[in-house]
Amino acid sequence: MWYTLFKIMKTKILSVIGICAVLAMTAGCGHKAPEKKPAKINIAFKQWVGYGPFFLARDKGFFGDEGIDLKFVDEQIDSARRDAFKAGMLDCEGGTIDLLVSKTAHDTPITAVLEIDSSYGGDGIVAANNIKSLKDLIGKKVAFTRDDVNQTFISYLFYKEGLSMDKITVVSCEPEKVAQAFLNGDADAAVTWEPWLSEALKRPDTHLLVSTKDRPGIIIDTLNVRNDLIKNDPGLIKGLMRGWFKAVKYYKEHPVEASEIIAKHYGITAEEYRKNVEKLRWIDHADQTSPDKRKELADIFNTIADIKLSNGRITRKPDAQKAMNATLLQELYNEDSR
């Protein structure tokens, strides 16, 4: 009897041990497995409404779903971001393609991995009513920020019209002060972007001389990532990109709710935000992988590089193919891309 009882108890103990061993392989025997901590990554960009989906993706948890804890760095000065990239302190940025040209010409170790948006009326030149054409700006005072996207826009237009930038008087201002300089009467025209473009138009007897609605495809924003991150952790960058595209899709499907979430980050109303982003185009994933789109980006990159080289803003022309890489985009939704 004792031998039989011992045999039964031994069998039950071995059975329990076996069950615990199986459980230990998954969640542990009686203990929950520790959750993987989100990967921290930081990003910087200027106060441009086109970057709003980054805030939406963070606040809606789209980045969290990808295992990413995205931190926003408030650094408006481009040269400071360039130095931070070189020091390994900044991971990513949203920036216009002209700034990508400048950075890569100065050996900043970054690559553009996707197109964020294209300005379609969000950037422009506001001028007094007596200025009817770009040629009328000759001899006038024009406010913009040196070595920034607003200088690129007017330089591109002058370049295409065969006009010289040396024939205007530059009123150099920080981006957020350009519109105010025009409103104060310190300049005859101002080159700026939303929301300051609309602000500048509040000056009496003024008009919108030209905007990116008339000249699209010049002002393009890209997501730029430090090269060592792309090489060492491409899955992390793909997760960031997927979170972005999910936010863009969500905004297009739920503009009222999404704008209410985003607008507070810009200090404007949701209605104002929706109105501002009517002047840009967010580019879907499917539209970014075509050969035509890649050629379009390379062409504008090279044209801007030629302009900057000719006016002495850079000393060498960077390679567009090295500055922009579509590999992660093309692999983004492959099953093994995570």
Rosetta blueprint (number, residue, H / E / L):
1 M L
2 W H
3 Y H
4 T H
5 L H
6 F H
7 K H
8 I H
9 M H
10 K H
11 T H
12 K H
13 I H
14 L H
15 S H
16 V H
17 I H
18 G H
19 I H
20 C H
21 A H
22 V H
23 L H
24 A H
25 M L
26 T L
27 A L
28 G L
29 C L
30 G L
31 H L
32 K L
33 A L
34 P L
35 E L
36 K L
37 K L
38 P L
39 A E
40 K E
41 I E
42 N E
43 I E
44 A E
45 F L
46 K L
47 Q L
48 W L
49 V H
50 G H
51 Y H
52 G H
53 P H
54 F H
55 F H
56 L H
57 A H
58 R H
59 D H
60 K L
61 G L
62 F H
63 F H
64 G H
65 D H
66 E L
67 G L
68 I E
69 D E
70 L E
71 K E
72 F E
73 V E
74 D L
75 E L
76 Q L
77 I L
78 D H
79 S H
80 A H
81 R H
82 R H
83 D H
84 A H
85 F H
86 K H
87 A L
88 G L
89 M L
90 L L
91 D L
92 C E
93 E E
94 G E
95 G E
96 T E
97 I H
98 D H
99 L H
100 L H
101 V H
102 S H
103 K H
104 T H
105 A H
106 H L
107 D L
108 T L
109 P L
110 I E
111 T E
112 A E
113 V E
114 L E
115 E E
116 I E
117 D E
118 S E
119 S E
120 Y L
121 G L
122 G L
123 D E
124 G E
125 I E
126 V E
127 A E
128 A E
129 N L
130 N L
131 I L
132 K L
133 S L
134 L H
135 K H
136 D H
137 L H
138 I L
139 G L
140 K L
141 K E
142 V E
143 A E
144 F E
145 T L
146 R L
147 D L
148 D L
149 V H
150 N H
151 Q H
152 T H
153 F H
154 I H
155 S H
156 Y H
157 L H
158 F H
159 Y H
160 K H
161 E H
162 G L
163 L L
164 S L
165 M H
166 D H
167 K H
168 I L
169 T E
170 V E
171 V E
172 S E
173 C L
174 E L
175 P H
176 E H
177 K H
178 V H
179 A H
180 Q H
181 A H
182 F H
183 L H
184 N L
185 G L
186 D L
187 A L
188 D L
189 A E
190 A E
191 V E
192 T E
193 W E
194 E L
195 P L
196 W H
197 L H
198 S H
199 E H
200 A H
201 L L
202 K L
203 R L
204 P L
205 D L
206 T E
207 H E
208 L E
209 L E
210 V E
211 S E
212 T L
213 K L
214 D L
215 R L
216 P L
217 G L
218 I L
219 I L
220 I E
221 D E
222 T E
223 L E
224 N E
225 V E
226 R E
227 N H
228 D H
229 L H
230 I H
231 K H
232 N H
233 D L
234 P H
235 G H
236 L H
237 I H
238 K H
239 G H
240 L H
241 M H
242 R H
243 G H
244 W H
245 F H
246 K H
247 A H
248 V H
249 K H
250 Y H
251 Y H
252 K H
253 E H
254 H L
255 P H
256 V H
257 E H
258 A H
259 S H
260 E H
261 I H
262 I H
263 A H
264 K L
265 H L
266 Y L
267 G L
268 I L
269 T L
270 A H
271 E H
272 E H
273 Y H
274 R H
275 K H
276 N H
277 V H
278 E H
279 K H
280 L E
281 R E
282 W E
283 I L
284 D L
285 H L
286 A L
287 D L
288 Q L
289 T L
290 S L
291 P H
292 D H
293 K H
294 R H
295 K H
296 E H
297 L H
298 A H
299 D H
300 I H
301 F H
302 N H
303 T H
304 I H
305 A H
306 D H
307 I H
308 K H
309 L H
310 S H
311 N L
312 G L
313 R L
314 I L
315 T L
316 R L
317 K L
318 P L
319 D L
320 A H
321 Q H
322 K H
323 A H
324 M E
325 N L
326 A L
327 T H
328 L H
329 L H
330 Q H
331 E H
332 L L
333 Y L
334 N L
335 E L
336 D L
337 S L
338 R L
